[in-house]
Amino acid sequence: MNSFYRHCLRPILFTQDSEKIHDRTLKFLGWASRRPSLLRAAEKFFAAPELPVELFGLKFPNPIGLAAGMDKQAAAIPMWEKLGFGFCELGGVTWHPQPGNPQPRMFRAVEDEALINRMGFNNHGAQVLALRLAEWKKLGLWPAHPVGVNLGKSKVTPLEKAAEDYANSFRALQGLADFFVVNVSSPNTPNLRQLQDKAALDEILAAFQELNVTAPRQSAANTEVAAFCRDAATPILVKVAPDLSFEALDEILELAAARNLSGIVAGNTTIARPQTSNRRLGKIYSEMGGLSGRPLRQRSTEMIRHIYQQTRGALPIIGVGGVFDANDALAKIYAGASLMQVYTGLVYEGPGIARKIVAGLAERLNRDGFATIKDAVGATAR
Ligand SMILES: Cc1cc2nc3c(=O)[nH]c(=O)nc-3n(C[C@H](O)[C@H](O)[C@H](O)COP(=O)(O)O)c2cc1C
């Protein structure tokens, strides 16, 4: 399947505008997600072997997840599990619905297997997402693997009101997802990354902490939604930018214990660009936005290693950036990540990517003498 995708399907898909093909694919996957026969067929082709990880009280069937941004509106929740993913992160969602930046806003740098995007959190808002999540639960199509939600700040909300904006989204969605990721690292919302500053982030996390001890079933405003809420505190993670200095990163890590963080997602897209003498690539790299894919791989692994060493392995890390195959994933595990996510890899490698990585990981871990993922986490960073 992987070779069929790369050599036959991908060249056809890549003749079309990248956002258009993304939207069409999501529409198709959403349609297929409501058809049990198609879900079964997908599972037959793409199911990944078991490679379990237990982290922040959740059981992940395997460590390869779908990264934020791919399924912003929860259009195809049941399908991600059938495509072999061990978890998925929906969103980014904001409190206020917003259209995002003008199009075109997503570009392929094919020679480098990278993407540049400046989507700007285009989404229908947290309340609509809450209804969508409740609907999947009602249909009985909720997946067995953990589901996270990525929260961003609404563009219209000034930075001083950011904590309230994030808290509103969390309140609307609390209890409907297994974990939440506070995204203060997208380069596409003006000044958002200033919220990575210790004091600003502390204020946001304090707001979460306050809400996260109350019973979501009672706090959910919408009764339609409340019926599907779980009644427990939810793991909260923070997603950081690969452009942060290690000093700035350390300041964020200092908040982890006090604010009860469950982990760090390292990381988002970068505003840095690789050197290139290729004119076509150079033109694409001159587009504003965040770069993802292969050129990001090494930097995100370096961040993971730093976080692991700085926290002595005490804070779980989700590694994301340039994961295309089992070697990429293994490098992140050895650097200190317990789970990994893919976005750009899925675009370039196709729907067989999770299965391929998990199978390869199982083989490599076995060869390197590790019985479980947990044993291998941070193996070269200790
Ligand atoms: C088109 C696009 C949209 C994205 N949207 C979000 C988002 O809403 N929230 C977020 O935290 N990350 C978002 N990301 C970043 C990815 O989740 C991921 O961190 C990044 O792409 C690096 O991983 P990759 O190299 O596997 O793509 C987006 C990435 C892309 C390419």
The ligand as an SDF file (V2000), in Angstrom:
LIG
                    3D

 31 33  0  0  0  0  0  0  0  0999 V2000
   -1.8210   22.2520    7.8740 C   0  0  0  0  0  0  0  0  0  0  0  0
   -1.3640   22.0960    9.3030 C   0  0  0  0  0  0  0  0  0  0  0  0
   -2.2230   22.5290   10.3220 C   0  0  0  0  0  0  0  0  0  0  0  0
   -1.8110   22.4090   11.6510 C   0  0  0  0  0  0  0  0  0  0  0  0
   -2.6670   22.8110   12.6500 N   0  0  0  0  0  0  0  0  0  0  0  0
   -2.2770   22.6970   13.9410 C   0  0  0  0  0  0  0  0  0  0  0  0
   -3.1520   23.0850   14.9990 C   0  0  0  0  0  0  0  0  0  0  0  0
   -4.2840   23.5160   14.7720 O   0  0  0  0  0  0  0  0  0  0  0  0
   -2.6780   22.9780   16.2790 N   0  0  0  0  0  0  0  0  0  0  0  0
   -1.4260   22.5000   16.5610 C   0  0  0  0  0  0  0  0  0  0  0  0
   -1.0370   22.4200   17.7200 O   0  0  0  0  0  0  0  0  0  0  0  0
   -0.5980   22.0810   15.5720 N   0  0  0  0  0  0  0  0  0  0  0  0
   -0.9990   22.1710   14.2900 C   0  0  0  0  0  0  0  0  0  0  0  0
   -0.1490   21.7620   13.2940 N   0  0  0  0  0  0  0  0  0  0  0  0
    1.1950   21.2400   13.6590 C   0  0  0  0  0  0  0  0  0  0  0  0
    1.2260   19.7180   13.7280 C   0  0  0  0  0  0  0  0  0  0  0  0
    0.3450   19.2190   14.7120 O   0  0  0  0  0  0  0  0  0  0  0  0
    2.6540   19.2380   14.0420 C   0  0  0  0  0  0  0  0  0  0  0  0
    3.0280   19.7270   15.3000 O   0  0  0  0  0  0  0  0  0  0  0  0
    3.6710   19.7180   13.0110 C   0  0  0  0  0  0  0  0  0  0  0  0
    3.1200   19.6740   11.7080 O   0  0  0  0  0  0  0  0  0  0  0  0
    4.9480   18.8740   13.0260 C   0  0  0  0  0  0  0  0  0  0  0  0
    4.6910   17.5280   12.7580 O   0  0  0  0  0  0  0  0  0  0  0  0
    4.9060   16.8630   11.2990 P   0  0  0  0  0  0  0  0  0  0  0  0
    6.3240   17.1600   10.8890 O   0  0  0  0  0  0  0  0  0  0  0  0
    4.6170   15.3970   11.4980 O   0  0  0  0  0  0  0  0  0  0  0  0
    3.9240   17.5070   10.3930 O   0  0  0  0  0  0  0  0  0  0  0  0
   -0.5410   21.8580   11.9550 C   0  0  0  0  0  0  0  0  0  0  0  0
    0.2930   21.4180   10.9220 C   0  0  0  0  0  0  0  0  0  0  0  0
   -0.1040   21.5260    9.6100 C   0  0  0  0  0  0  0  0  0  0  0  0
    0.8310   21.0630    8.5120 C   0  0  0  0  0  0  0  0  0  0  0  0
  1  2  1  0
  2  3  1  0
  2 30  2  0
  3  4  2  0
  4  5  1  0
  4 28  1  0
  5  6  2  0
  6  7  1  0
  6 13  1  0
  7  8  2  0
  7  9  1  0
  9 10  1  0
 10 11  2  0
 10 12  1  0
 12 13  2  0
 13 14  1  0
 14 15  1  0
 14 28  1  0
 15 16  1  0
 16 17  1  0
 16 18  1  0
 18 19  1  0
 18 20  1  0
 20 21  1  0
 20 22  1  0
 22 23  1  0
 23 24  1  0
 24 25  2  0
 24 26  1  0
 24 27  1  0
 28 29  2  0
 29 30  1  0
 30 31  1  0
M  END
$$$$
